[in-house]
Amino acid sequence: MSDKKIRLKILRQDSPTKEKRWEEFDVEWHPRMNVISALMEVQRNPVTVDGTKVAPVVWESSCLEEVCGACTMIVNGRVRQSCTALIDQISPNGEPITLAPMTKFPLVRDLIVDRSRMFHDLTKVKAWITLDGSHELGPGPRQAPENQEEAYPLSRCMTCGCCLEACPQVNDHSNFIGPAAINQVRLFNLHPSGSMHATERLEAVMGEGGVADCGKAQNCVEVCPKEIPLVDSIAQVSRATTKHMLFGWLLK
Amino acid sequence: MEQKAATSRRAFLLRKAHSLTGIIPVGVFLVEHLWTNSSALGGRAQFDHAVDQIQKLPALPIIEVFGIFLPLAFHAIYGIKLATEARPNPIAYVHGRNWLYVLQRVTGVLTLLFLCAHLWEFRVQKWLFGMTSGAFYDTLQAHLAATTWGLQLYALAYVLGLGSAVFHFGNGIVGFCLSWGLVVSRRAQRVVAWSAAALSVGLFLLGFSTIVFFSTGTRLLPTGQSALEPPCPESK
């Protein structure tokens, strides 16, 4: 074992009403360590660099393979999943690593935020396919391979919140729904069965805080860990909503 | 239910209108304005002729108020509201497009400040203090050639105002195309972005050579007309 140490600088807060504070911890380096395993070290021995014993730092994580989005936080000033933030990559020469909770969601404690607004946004845009019925509906319409190819990358969204965190238009002065939910509008309107409710989804993002609030900063597509073409989705939904605005009232 | 949907669509329609007014009529006016002014490069007679042609347009006050001033005022006021809602983060997320997002808001405000000064300099003087359109050329020349503390501050402010306006217009074209869904694919976005950038640079050079001509007398762009002031083609 080497005696190499990793310094973690963590922005902590005991509850939404308490003061924020930075605390620093030194943890022992292990091969192939990631931010989560470093946080586990802190949990085992929650003593700061100046020797004070403190309450262990809390965080959220689940899959540990960048498909659930639970461990999303701000690592060295940039939002990402902490499970794939490998220590040797983000701190190759033992540089201190800063960890902070996302800022666009209500804080729960330390590195945990409440992302339920994203779930609420999914319900707003009806990000599902209505299949319930009391009788046999038969097989659904077939999906063209071309359509599948367009839809697959969009379907990889894990609702992690990176795109909302990096978006300058998502903040406490606006109620912009953000790129993730708009991408779901495109995804479900592409689907042969989902498109049966296309107008409802478009109208959901034509209200206050809808797709028109996009500021074209395009940070979303830069930070998306699943490399979803979010800007193209926003453009696609903008096109569909523009058409609906201009011609929808002429048709019915 | 109908009523509720209608009220909540307000923000959507205002955003669309804001995007559209930036191109038509404000952007179109910007191009026309820079084009007309560049006629000064062909000499005073050409400039006065171009100004005169505009003054002779039928229903000019109506065009000016409803075609330019009101859409411009809406674009400016709603634009300031939008700018105050932004929380830029270009230091944490260093991406070209993110910087353009910040610059779009900064140049919007700078252009508005320049425009207020510019309107005071000519428009208000003409409306309220009896300046005639024939005096535009001399006033421009006097202001742009003036030096304050050894610097041509007027001319510098004009270059900054021009730069802000053409950047805001060029980047605004890209925003408009995305907002109205005219371009969707990544490739189309790139084509529009580079075309808009080329248009911005072209407009900047056109305006810049006009400013340089008024402030120093140097012609950066070749003109068909000689500097020897041929008579204005006024024969009808």
Chai-1 contact restraints between the chains, C-beta under 6 A:
chainA,res_idxA,chainB,res_idxB,connection_type,confidence,min_distance_angstrom,max_distance_angstrom,comment,restraint_id
A,G77,B,A92,contact,1.0,0.0,6.0,A-B,restraint_1
A,A166,B,Y93,contact,1.0,0.0,6.0,A-B,restraint_2
A,P168,B,A86,contact,1.0,0.0,6.0,A-B,restraint_3
A,P168,B,R87,contact,1.0,0.0,6.0,A-B,restraint_4
A,P168,B,P88,contact,1.0,0.0,6.0,A-B,restraint_5
A,P168,B,N89,contact,1.0,0.0,6.0,A-B,restraint_6
A,N171,B,R87,contact,1.0,0.0,6.0,A-B,restraint_7
A,H173,B,E85,contact,1.0,0.0,6.0,A-B,restraint_8
A,S174,B,E85,contact,1.0,0.0,6.0,A-B,restraint_9
A,M206,B,R9,contact,1.0,0.0,6.0,A-B,restraint_10
A,M206,B,F12,contact,1.0,0.0,6.0,A-B,restraint_11
A,G207,B,S8,contact,1.0,0.0,6.0,A-B,restraint_12
A,E208,B,S8,contact,1.0,0.0,6.0,A-B,restraint_13
A,E208,B,A11,contact,1.0,0.0,6.0,A-B,restraint_14
A,G210,B,F12,contact,1.0,0.0,6.0,A-B,restraint_15
A,A212,B,F12,contact,1.0,0.0,6.0,A-B,restraint_16
A,A212,B,R15,contact,1.0,0.0,6.0,A-B,restraint_17
A,G215,B,Y101,contact,1.0,0.0,6.0,A-B,restraint_18
A,K216,B,G175,contact,1.0,0.0,6.0,A-B,restraint_19
A,K216,B,L178,contact,1.0,0.0,6.0,A-B,restraint_20
A,A217,B,N98,contact,1.0,0.0,6.0,A-B,restraint_21
A,A217,B,Y101,contact,1.0,0.0,6.0,A-B,restraint_22
A,Q218,B,R97,contact,1.0,0.0,6.0,A-B,restraint_23
A,N219,B,Y93,contact,1.0,0.0,6.0,A-B,restraint_24
A,N219,B,N98,contact,1.0,0.0,6.0,A-B,restraint_25
A,E222,B,H95,contact,1.0,0.0,6.0,A-B,restraint_26
A,A235,B,L178,contact,1.0,0.0,6.0,A-B,restraint_27
A,A235,B,V184,contact,1.0,0.0,6.0,A-B,restraint_28
A,Q236,B,V184,contact,1.0,0.0,6.0,A-B,restraint_29
A,S238,B,S179,contact,1.0,0.0,6.0,A-B,restraint_30
A,S238,B,G181,contact,1.0,0.0,6.0,A-B,restraint_31
A,R239,B,G181,contact,1.0,0.0,6.0,A-B,restraint_32
A,R239,B,V184,contact,1.0,0.0,6.0,A-B,restraint_33
A,T242,B,W180,contact,1.0,0.0,6.0,A-B,restraint_34
A,T242,B,G181,contact,1.0,0.0,6.0,A-B,restraint_35
